Amino acid sequence: MDIFLFILLGLTVFILLLALQMRWMISVALRRALTEKFGGLPSDTEYRQGVADAGRRVSHTEIATHLNETYPNQLGHLRLARRVSVYTLPVMIGLLAILRFGLEAF
C-alpha cells in the first residue's frame, strides 16, 4: 500500500510540474504572438495581464479579446493547465497526510 501511494504521489508531482510547464510555455508563446501583432516587448505588463485575462470570465481588454478570437485552442490548453495545477495541490497534500499520519511511512 505504501509503494502504491508513493507512486501515486510521484505521478501527481509529475502532473503538477507538467501543468506548470504548459502554463509557462503557452503564456510565452501567446505574449510573443502579441508582440508580433501590437509591437512592444513580451514582458510588457499589458501583455501579461491580457494572457491572464484571456479565456476567463472577466471584462476583456483589446488584447484579451484578440487572444480569445485568434487562439481558442491554445487558450483551451491554458485553461486545462490552470485547472490541473489547482487540483493537484490538494491531492498532493492529501497523499502526504495519508502517508504521514495514516500509514506512518515517514
LINMOMO-V310785 format. One record per backbone hydrogen bond with DSSP energy under -0.5 kcal/mol. CO is the residue of the C=O (numbers start at 1). NH is the residue of the N-H. If there is no record, write none. Layout:
CO & NH
CO & NH
This chain:
1 & 5
2 & 6
3 & 7
4 & 8
5 & 9
6 & 10
7 & 11
8 & 12
9 & 13
10 & 14
11 & 15
12 & 16
13 & 17
14 & 18
15 & 19
16 & 20
17 & 21
18 & 22
19 & 23
20 & 24
21 & 25
22 & 26
23 & 27
24 & 28
25 & 29
26 & 30
27 & 31
28 & 32
29 & 33
30 & 34
31 & 35
32 & 36
33 & 37
34 & 38
34 & 39
35 & 39
41 & 44
44 & 48
45 & 49
46 & 50
47 & 51
48 & 52
49 & 53
50 & 54
53 & 56
56 & 58
58 & 60
61 & 65
62 & 66
63 & 67
64 & 68
65 & 69
66 & 70
67 & 71
71 & 75
72 & 76
73 & 77
74 & 78
75 & 79
76 & 80
77 & 81
78 & 82
79 & 83
80 & 84
81 & 85
82 & 86
83 & 87
84 & 88
85 & 89
86 & 90
87 & 91
88 & 92
89 & 93
90 & 94
91 & 95
92 & 96
93 & 97
94 & 98
95 & 99
96 & 100
97 & 101
97 & 102
98 & 102
98 & 103
99 & 105
